[in-house]
Structure formats: structure tokens, C-alpha cells
Amino acid sequence: MKLKQLQSFVGVAEHGSLARAAAASDQAESLISRHVGALETEWGDRLFERTGRGMVLSDFGRRMLPEVRAALEQLDRLGGVVREAAGVPTGTVHVGVLPSLARQLLPLLFADLRATAPAVTLHAAEGFSGNLDEQLASGRLDMAVINRYGAAALRGEEVLGTADTYVIGRAGDPLLAERSVPFKALAGVPLVLPSAPNGLRTTLDQLSRRHGVQLHVVMEVDSAGSMTDVALSGHAFTLLPLMAVKGELALKTLDAARVVKPAIHRTIVLALTTQRPLSRAARHVARAYVALRPGWSAEASGRLGLRGRAHPIRRANRSGLEL
């Protein structure tokens, strides 16, 4: 029993003859006849009585016609569902995001997915770049928004923006009065920083050797929230982009001064796992990150020290993702 055979049976029943059914379906009359004959052979009874005026449904044919029509209608509905669902992303996507960006970027991403891909579920993990890189390498994450420094930013990953690094401390501290702090002025300043391996720590170590500066790291933590809390206490300073302390700056509980001579630039990239092909849902989320770039980077460029890149979106990156 094939779809075309069922359609031919209904066509003959509706039109009353092989010739009219063939004309309506734009098929040969002999093909329609073979379809009906095949069904009669398979089902073991005659579907039509042949008369001089055409073909009339037999008792068996009348019994089978509503069943066949119902089956064809169900197949039509199935086809509609398939066409509607084809290309619709579904499933869980595991994303990593820097703590300094999580509060700003995740709500935007969530709102976008509710509107464009409601069947996609996000599993978000916060972490510093070193930890997120490890999770990408192991395949635990599909993608992550990560800081890159210096030449490490030239990996072919999708650039979302750049941000300067600031000394963050309790509001009113004299170190932050000039709005900028030369790197050499950090010598001896108590700092709370992420533990190694970490891109910022590696960059600071390199700059310390190059400029003969001995940094005084009094605490290592793996949470931007803890770094902020220590800075709020007034007992130490930390180094973060402004977007990480947006709320505290607005409340004037923290203050910030940009690190200069040299400045420490962060390139914010979207990195993808290479452990497996990305699902349709993961590709959709990656495109959403890139599409959201103008919104959050434009806002940050005016108030948070983030400069959005104006280059065109690359069509593919090292993982072969078409963006």
C-alpha cells in the first residue's frame, strides 16, 4: 500500500471514472487503474463495480473510503507539522560566559531566544577564560564568551568587542582620583586577582617583567563577585572591565581608573567547541550572540568602556560555523 495508490482510490471514488480521475491528477489512466488494482489485490476485495457509466464503489469500497480519507488527512497534517518544524532549533545549548559579562549579556540572549527559538533551553556557566577554555576543550560547553589578550585574540574566533582594564576600588580612594593609573603605579598596591591559569594573570606577569614592576597579589579568587566584594571592603583593589561593576559604579560605592602606559586591552570573542559538530540549536545561539553584539557593545561603548567592532560579520570561523 502506497500513498499514490490511496490517492488514486479516493480520486476514482470522487470522480466516478478512471478517465476523470486521471485528468484531475494529471496522471495516465493506466497508472490510476494499476494503483486501484494493486490495492484490491492487497486488501483481498473489490473497491469498485465497473459499469457502463464508470466506476461505482462496492460495499467494501464504501467502507474503506472514509478510512482512507482520514489517513490522507492525517498525512497532510503530518506534512504541515514537518514543514513547520523543519529548521526550527530545539534542545539544550551549553554556553559559558565571563562573570563580567553575565549580568548584561545573558538577559539579552534569553530574551532573544524566547522570541526567536522558544524550544531552545540554555544551560549557562560562569567562569574565567581559563576555566571556560578547559570546558570547551572537553566538550562540556558548546560555546563561550571569553577574554583574549594580545596575540591570543587572533585565533579566528568571532570578535564581539574590546574592553579596557580598570583598577577597581572603594569610592573616594586617592589611587583612583585621576581616572587613570599608570601600570607602574600598581607596584605594591594590594590586589585581588583570578588564580592562574588565567589570561589576565599571564598578561600581568608579562607586563611586570617587561616594566620591572612587582605586583602585590594579596588574594586569588575565581569569582568576579568575590573580587568586587573585596574591593568594596576597601582592603584591596582588583582589575576588571567597567561592565563588571556597572551597578556599583552607578551607586557610587566603587570607583575606577583605567590602566594606562600600557593600557591592557581585552578582546571579547565567541569561541566554539571543536569536540563535536554544533547542533542546529547551538548554531542559532551563536548567531544570536553575534546579532546581539551591536546592542550590548554600543551601550557599553558610551558608559562601560567597551568598544564594539564595526567589521562585517565573518561568514565562517575556525569551527566551520556559518554565521
Beta strands, then each sheet from edge to edge (+ up, - down):
strand 1: 48-51
strand 2: 54-57
strand 3: 91-97
strand 4: 120-126
strand 5: 143-148
strand 6: 158-164
strand 7: 166-170
strand 8: 180-182
strand 9: 190-193
strand 10: 216-220
strand 11: 238-240
strand 12: 254-260
strand 13: 265-272
strand 14: 306-307
sheet 1: 1+ 2-
sheet 2: 4+ 3+ 5+ 13- 6+ 14-
sheet 3: 8+ 12+ 7- 11+
sheet 4: 9+ 10+
end
